[in-house]
Amino acid sequence: MFRARAETFVLAGVLALAGLVCALPALAQSGGGKSYCCTDQTGRHFCGDILPAQCYGHAYREIGANGRTIREIPAPMTAEQRAQRAAEEEQRQKDAVLKKEQNLKDLALLETYADLKDIESMRQRALDDVRKLIVNAETRIAEIIVLHKKFENEAEFYKKKTLPPEIEKGLANTEFESKAQKLIIEAKKKEMAVIQEKYDEDRKRFLDLQHNRGVKSPP
């Protein structure tokens, strides 16, 4: 008995779908040659020469007078889907900007260096410039030490007396300048590390670009 009911249900569905297909040409003719059909979440089919109300919010098909599908219109996106689409579009635009920036950097890199020797030559020049500043600061510190010692020796004569302003000022100034020069040396050593990192990155990117262009570079 159960099997007979199931077969009856299937047959009824087939007949309904066949009737829907047969009705399409008539719907198309009454609607200027087009009809619109959809299937709701329960599996029911709806068609009309204008979009049936039951199709609102669902995917539907636009069907021509010959009964063939002209196009398929997807269901409207949910709020979550719209948010996802917006996030993907935003990321796509960011990626495009980053790619353009990288292309400009790559072009500048290839215009700056002819080969790896150029990179190393520029690296050494940049490092040498900073080393000279460090040497200058170290030389100045040595001079300050001598000058400070001079003021200290003069201050020995005033242990139980008030220091003359020029000696007091000389001691303070030499201490201050010595600290300043030491800070300069510390900053310049950090700058050298930044220079090394910069040219290491340039070298790596240059090799990558040469490889992509099929150019073999020496190790």
MARLUM-236376 format. One record per residue: residue number from 1; residue in one letter; x, y, z of N, C-alpha, C in turn. Coordinates in steps of 0.001 Angstrom, whole numbers, plus 500000, padded with zeros to 6 digits. Layout:
! MARLUM-236376
> num residuo n.east n.north n.up ca.east ca.north ca.up c.east c.north c.up
> NUM A X Y Z X Y Z X Y Z
...
This chain:
! MARLUM-236376
> num residuo n.east n.north n.up ca.east ca.north ca.up c.east c.north c.up
> 1 M 500840 498797 500000 500000 500000 500000 500884 501266 500000
> 2 F 501914 501225 500861 502834 502369 500923 503523 502609 499574
> 3 R 503942 501533 498936 504608 501649 497637 503670 502243 496601
> 4 A 502399 501849 496638 501430 502378 495668 501243 503869 495858
> 5 R 501227 504320 497120 501070 505742 497381 502291 506525 496893
> 6 A 503457 505951 497101 504682 506616 496651 504704 506760 495147
> 7 E 504322 505687 494451 504315 505748 492992 503309 506779 492503
> 8 T 502146 506851 493195 501125 507837 492810 501660 509246 492992
> 9 F 502408 509468 494103 502968 510794 494374 503986 511190 493305
> 10 V 504854 510269 492935 505864 510529 491912 505205 510833 490575
> 11 L 504172 510014 490231 503475 510217 488959 502806 511573 488925
> 12 A 502228 511976 490051 501560 513283 490103 502568 514399 489894
> 13 G 503758 514249 490476 504791 515257 490308 505233 515359 488866
> 14 V 505428 514217 488229 505850 514207 486831 504814 514876 485950
> 15 L 503551 514552 486192 502476 515146 485387 502407 516653 485597
> 16 A 502614 517089 486843 502564 518525 487112 503687 519248 486386
> 17 L 504888 518647 486422 506024 519254 485738 505818 519264 484234
> 18 A 505237 518160 483698 504961 518099 482259 503940 519155 481871
> 19 G 502933 519336 482726 501927 520355 482433 502526 521744 482449
> 20 L 503513 521953 483367 504173 523241 483443 504963 523522 482173
> 21 V 505673 522495 481682 506451 522657 480460 505543 522945 479280
> 22 C 504420 522229 479212 503489 522441 478097 502879 523831 478139
> 23 A 502767 524376 479351 502132 525692 479479 503080 526826 479150
> 24 L 504396 526553 479099 505366 527613 478877 505136 528383 477583
> 25 P 504914 527697 476453 504696 528457 475215 503530 529424 475323
> 26 A 502456 528980 475949 501288 529853 476093 501623 531048 476962
> 27 L 502381 530798 478054 502766 531898 478926 503655 532876 478177
> 28 A 504568 532320 477378 505483 533169 476618 504734 534044 475636
> 29 Q 503743 533456 474954 502993 534220 473948 502193 535328 474602
> 30 S 501644 535062 475796 500819 536061 476455 501664 537164 477068
> 31 G 502941 536888 477262 503809 537882 477897 504800 538481 476940
> 32 G 504527 538583 475683 505418 539220 474727 506584 538332 474358
> 33 G 506436 537009 474479 507496 536113 474039 508373 535616 475154
> 34 K 508184 536076 476389 509013 535638 477500 508150 535186 478664
> 35 S 508717 534309 479476 508065 533902 480709 509143 533729 481769
> 36 Y 508685 533686 482994 509600 533612 484119 509178 532479 485027
> 37 C 510122 531610 485369 509810 530437 486171 510803 530297 487314
> 38 C 510292 529743 488431 511159 529491 489566 510640 528285 490333
> 39 T 511455 527838 491260 511086 526757 492155 511346 527231 493575
> 40 D 510340 527151 494440 510538 527629 495807 511225 526569 496655
> 41 Q 511363 526854 497936 512106 525958 498802 511395 524632 499057
> 42 T 510106 524588 498749 509375 523334 498934 509376 522477 497674
> 43 G 509955 523006 496595 509998 522254 495352 508862 522573 494403
> 44 R 507993 523510 494756 506887 523865 493865 507390 524802 492758
> 45 H 506803 524652 491564 507198 525436 490396 506156 526510 490121
> 46 F 506648 527690 489730 505770 528804 489401 506268 529463 488128
> 47 C 505343 529827 487246 505685 530510 486000 504666 531596 485723
> 48 G 505088 532611 484963 504180 533666 484554 504827 534550 483524
> 49 D 503955 535317 482798 504520 536226 481805 505172 537427 482479
> 50 I 504903 537615 483768 505680 538514 484623 506161 537671 485793
> 51 L 507123 538131 486503 507690 537330 487579 506647 537089 488669
> 52 P 506287 535840 488918 505305 535539 489958 505788 535997 491325
> 53 A 504825 536365 492164 505174 536816 493504 505900 535727 494283
> 54 Q 505565 534463 493984 506200 533350 494702 507699 533244 494369
> 55 C 508113 533917 493298 509523 533840 492882 510385 534925 493534
> 56 Y 509715 535877 494203 510485 536942 494841 511413 536332 495893
> 57 G 512656 536741 495832 513623 536231 496794 514230 534900 496411
> 58 H 513853 534360 495235 514381 533075 494780 515095 533246 493434
> 59 A 515936 532284 493104 516523 532263 491764 515416 531933 490761
> 60 Y 515506 532505 489559 514500 532196 488555 515131 532202 487164
> 61 R 514356 531672 486198 514818 531588 484812 513942 532435 483912
> 62 E 514577 533071 482967 513849 533807 481927 513810 532906 480695
> 63 I 512627 532598 480214 512440 531608 479154 511854 532281 477921
> 64 G 512421 531958 476765 511957 532534 475515 510727 531829 474963
> 65 A 510217 532340 473832 509007 531789 473225 509211 530352 472765
> 66 N 510438 529980 472514 510717 528611 472063 510862 527633 473225
> 67 G 510668 528120 474431 510746 527250 475599 512146 527062 476136
> 68 R 513134 527719 475549 514501 527585 476009 514861 528700 476982
> 69 T 515711 528365 477923 516138 529338 478917 517052 530381 478286
> 70 I 516672 531631 478445 517476 532735 477918 518593 533075 478900
> 71 R 518226 533142 480165 519224 533414 481194 518693 532955 482541
> 72 E 519598 532778 483458 519250 532389 484817 519670 533504 485772
> 73 I 518737 533898 486605 518991 534986 487545 519119 534382 488941
> 74 P 520256 534548 489573 520438 533961 490901 519584 534661 491952
> 75 A 519386 533979 493069 518630 534570 494167 519397 535752 494751
> 76 P 518688 536739 495281 519378 537876 495903 520301 537399 497020
> 77 M 521423 538062 497183 522370 537660 498217 521841 538017 499601
> 78 T 522187 537203 500564 521842 537501 501941 522767 538606 502453
> 79 A 522458 539129 503647 523292 540172 504235 524719 539660 504430
> 80 E 524831 538410 504857 526159 537825 505056 526912 537704 503734
> 81 Q 526200 537311 502690 526834 537170 501384 527271 538525 500828
> 82 R 526423 539548 501049 526805 540884 500596 528036 541387 501335
> 83 A 528078 541115 502635 529239 541531 503421 530500 540809 502947
> 84 Q 530350 539514 502660 531474 538734 502158 531939 539254 500805
> 85 R 530984 539561 499938 531322 540093 498613 532040 541439 498735
> 86 A 531560 542289 499657 532189 543594 499851 533609 543441 500381
> 87 A 533790 542487 501318 535125 542255 501874 536064 541736 500803
> 88 E 535582 540838 499952 536410 540305 498878 536796 541390 497879
> 89 E 535850 542273 497579 536126 543356 496636 537143 544336 497220
> 90 E 536989 544627 498512 537931 545525 499175 539338 544924 499163
> 91 Q 539423 543619 499441 540723 542958 499439 541316 542929 498036
> 92 R 540433 542718 497035 540910 542712 495650 541519 544064 495280
> 93 Q 540869 545152 495700 541384 546480 495399 542704 546745 496119
> 94 K 542799 546288 497376 544051 546452 498117 545180 545687 497443
> 95 D 544870 544468 497018 545883 543649 496341 546347 544308 495050
> 96 A 545396 544924 494346 545743 545595 493086 546669 546783 493347
> 97 V 546382 547526 494418 547231 548678 494766 548630 548215 495156
> 98 L 548685 547146 495981 549981 546620 496405 550798 546099 495214
> 99 K 550102 545445 494296 550791 544923 493112 551347 546063 492264
> 100 K 550575 547125 492117 551045 548279 491341 552258 548917 492009
> 101 E 552186 549058 493339 553314 549635 494073 554568 548763 493930
> 102 Q 554377 547440 494010 555517 546536 493886 556127 546611 492493
> 103 N 555278 546740 491485 555778 546858 490109 556635 548118 489938
> 104 L 556190 549210 490566 556956 550453 490483 558291 550313 491217
> 105 K 558265 549643 492379 559510 549422 493119 560469 548542 492321
> 106 D 559917 547514 491697 560757 546612 490901 561390 547347 489734
> 107 L 560605 548205 489095 561138 548972 487973 562269 549888 488431
> 108 A 562054 550554 489570 563086 551434 490108 564341 550644 490482
> 109 L 564139 549450 491011 565274 548607 491397 566115 548236 490180
> 110 L 565456 547840 489103 566178 547440 487897 566858 548619 487222
> 111 E 566293 549814 487415 566917 551004 486840 568102 551486 487687
> 112 T 568083 551118 488973 569148 551561 489881 570394 550689 489779
> 113 Y 570172 549372 489662 571294 548436 489652 571405 547733 488305
> 114 A 572627 547690 487796 572863 546935 486558 573130 545469 486864
> 115 D 573767 545228 488014 574092 543859 488412 574341 543830 489918
> 116 L 574745 542660 490419 574977 542510 491856 576160 543356 492329
> 117 K 577138 543591 491453 578288 544411 491832 577842 545834 492173
> 118 D 576860 546334 491427 576338 547668 491719 575735 547725 493125
> 119 I 575006 546678 493475 574366 546638 494800 575427 546673 495892
> 120 E 576453 545842 495752 577489 545783 496779 578314 547069 496820
> 121 S 578523 547670 495667 579275 548924 495615 578523 550029 496353
> 122 M 577217 550123 496097 576409 551143 496769 576278 550851 498264
> 123 R 576222 549572 498601 576166 549202 500010 577411 549720 500749
> 124 Q 578586 549443 500158 579828 549845 500804 579956 551364 500902
> 125 R 579509 552093 499878 579576 553555 499930 578699 554087 501060
> 126 A 577500 553525 501174 576594 553967 502228 577170 553648 503610
> 127 L 577734 552455 503755 578322 552075 505039 579553 552926 505361
> 128 D 580364 553206 504340 581563 554023 504559 581202 555427 505020
> 129 D 580134 555990 504464 579702 557331 504881 579333 557342 506361
> 130 V 578641 556298 506793 578242 556228 508200 579453 555963 509087
> 131 R 580362 555126 508629 581576 554838 509413 582395 556116 509638
> 132 K 582460 556971 508638 583193 558237 508782 582584 559095 509886
> 133 L 581256 559118 509955 580589 559894 510998 580868 559303 512376
> 134 I 580939 557988 512451 581253 557338 513725 582679 557677 514146
> 135 V 583617 557628 513195 585009 557969 513488 585117 559426 513944
> 136 N 584375 560310 513285 584388 561728 513678 583891 561903 515116
> 137 A 582838 561155 515452 582285 561245 516810 583271 560690 517827
> 138 E 583926 559595 517483 584908 559001 518396 586106 559943 518591
> 139 T 586510 560592 517514 587616 561555 517612 587232 562715 518509
> 140 R 585996 563173 518342 585521 564291 519163 585436 563890 520627
> 141 I 585044 562654 520910 584986 562180 522292 586378 562182 522918
> 142 A 587358 561758 522138 588739 561765 522637 589185 563188 522974
> 143 E 588812 564147 522136 589155 565548 522393 588442 566053 523642
> 144 I 587199 565650 523795 586417 566088 524951 586996 565537 526246
> 145 I 587466 564289 526178 588076 563685 527375 589273 564512 527837
> 146 V 590092 564915 526892 591268 565730 527212 590844 567075 527808
> 147 L 589838 567683 527173 589368 568990 527644 588735 568877 529029
> 148 H 587965 567802 529203 587304 567606 530501 588350 567392 531602
> 149 K 589401 566631 531279 590470 566407 532245 591132 567719 532628
> 150 K 591267 568606 531659 591866 569919 531922 591040 570694 532937
> 151 F 589699 570676 532744 588830 571383 533684 588853 570723 535061
> 152 E 588969 569401 535083 589049 568694 536356 590318 569094 537114
> 153 N 591424 569179 536387 592680 569569 537029 592599 570991 537590
> 154 E 591967 571854 536848 591809 573231 537331 590888 573274 538548
> 155 A 589878 572374 538529 588931 572354 539652 589585 571883 540936
> 156 E 590736 571187 540858 591433 570692 542037 591881 571850 542945
> 157 F 592100 572998 542355 592552 574144 543137 591413 574809 543899
> 158 Y 590175 574349 543642 589016 575002 544264 588172 573991 545049
> 159 K 588845 573011 545673 588097 571976 546399 587246 572568 547517
> 160 K 587759 573503 548215 587034 574086 549336 586526 575487 549022
> 161 K 586532 575788 547733 586061 577098 547300 585018 576947 546199
> 162 T 584349 578001 545909 583375 578005 544819 584113 577974 543485
> 163 L 583678 577072 542602 584314 576972 541291 584043 578226 540478
> 164 P 585035 578699 539768 584788 579805 538850 583748 579378 537785
> 165 P 582921 580290 537326 581868 579951 536356 582399 579268 535100
> 166 E 583561 579707 534606 584069 579125 533355 584477 577660 533538
> 167 I 585008 577325 534745 585380 575925 534988 584138 575069 535175
> 168 E 583181 575569 535935 581934 574829 536163 581198 574605 534847
> 169 K 581173 575652 534045 580516 575533 532745 581281 574581 531833
> 170 G 582607 574628 531878 583424 573754 531035 583210 572286 531373
> 171 L 583135 571970 532667 582881 570593 533087 581511 570114 532621
> 172 A 580507 570975 532791 579143 570603 532391 579035 570424 530882
> 173 N 579661 571334 530154 579562 571267 528688 580272 570036 528126
> 174 T 581437 569723 528656 582163 568561 528139 581424 567256 528469
> 175 E 580819 567184 529634 580039 565992 529985 578832 565849 529056
> 176 F 578168 566993 528813 576985 566968 527944 577361 566570 526519
> 177 E 578439 567160 526001 578823 566854 524619 579322 565428 524475
> 178 S 579986 564907 525506 580451 563523 525450 579264 562566 525343
> 179 K 578218 562808 526126 577012 561986 526060 576349 562109 524692
> 180 A 576336 563331 524153 575710 563562 522848 576448 562792 521751
> 181 Q 577771 562820 521807 578557 562108 520798 578362 560594 520906
> 182 K 578234 560094 522126 577995 558663 522314 576630 558260 521755
> 183 L 575641 559136 521913 574314 558871 521340 574374 558860 519812
> 184 I 575199 559752 519261 575368 559784 517805 575966 558469 517314
> 185 I 576982 557991 518021 577610 556720 517633 576611 555578 517703
> 186 E 575831 555536 518754 574823 554476 518908 573803 554525 517764
> 187 A 573353 555741 517433 572376 555899 516351 572963 555485 515008
> 188 K 574215 555827 514779 574849 555495 513501 575073 553991 513358
> 189 K 575356 553313 514462 575497 551862 514396 574163 551203 514043
> 190 K 573077 551730 514569 571754 551227 514200 571463 551516 512727
> 191 E 571920 552683 512278 571727 553040 510871 572468 552068 509953
> 192 M 573646 551631 510372 574401 550661 509580 573647 549338 509455
> 193 A 572995 548934 510534 572195 547702 510487 571027 547856 509513
> 194 V 570408 549041 509501 569307 549307 508574 569807 549275 507130
> 195 I 570977 549843 506897 571562 549838 505549 571826 548408 505087
> 196 Q 572395 547603 505959 572657 546202 505615 571363 545483 505242
> 197 E 570339 545690 506039 569057 545034 505768 568459 545516 504446
> 198 K 568575 546815 504177 568027 547388 502949 568680 546778 501714
> 199 Y 570010 546699 501725 570703 546166 500558 570577 544648 500457
> 200 D 570410 543977 501588 570119 542543 501542 568790 542292 500837
> 201 E 567779 543106 501171 566470 542972 500524 566551 543318 499042
> 202 D 567315 544367 498713 567481 544736 497306 568147 543605 496524
> 203 R 569155 543006 497127 569871 541915 496455 568941 540730 496212
> 204 K 568187 540366 497228 567271 539233 497104 566209 539500 496031
> 205 R 565630 540695 496052 564601 541012 495064 565197 541098 493664
> 206 F 566395 541627 493555 567059 541719 492252 567277 540324 491675
> 207 L 567729 539390 492499 567928 538016 492042 566609 537377 491630
> 208 D 565547 537652 492391 564228 537106 492037 563769 537629 490681
> 209 L 563953 538921 490459 563530 539516 489188 564369 538985 488030
> 210 Q 565653 538824 488255 566517 538269 487220 566104 536836 486893
> 211 H 565788 536070 487919 565350 534690 487721 564052 534656 486921
> 212 N 563108 535536 487263 561835 535578 486548 562005 535953 485083
> 213 R 563043 536750 484820 563308 537179 483443 564221 536198 482716
> 214 G 564607 535125 483414 565464 534118 482794 566913 534524 482689
> 215 V 567321 535511 483513 568706 535975 483493 569458 535287 484616
> 216 K 570599 534690 484310 571405 534033 485312 572370 535046 485925
> 217 S 572339 535091 487258 573230 536006 487959 574301 535212 488689
> 218 P 575507 535768 488794 576579 535056 489513 576246 534977 490990
> 219 P 576738 533949 491699 576461 533822 493132 577106 534930 493925
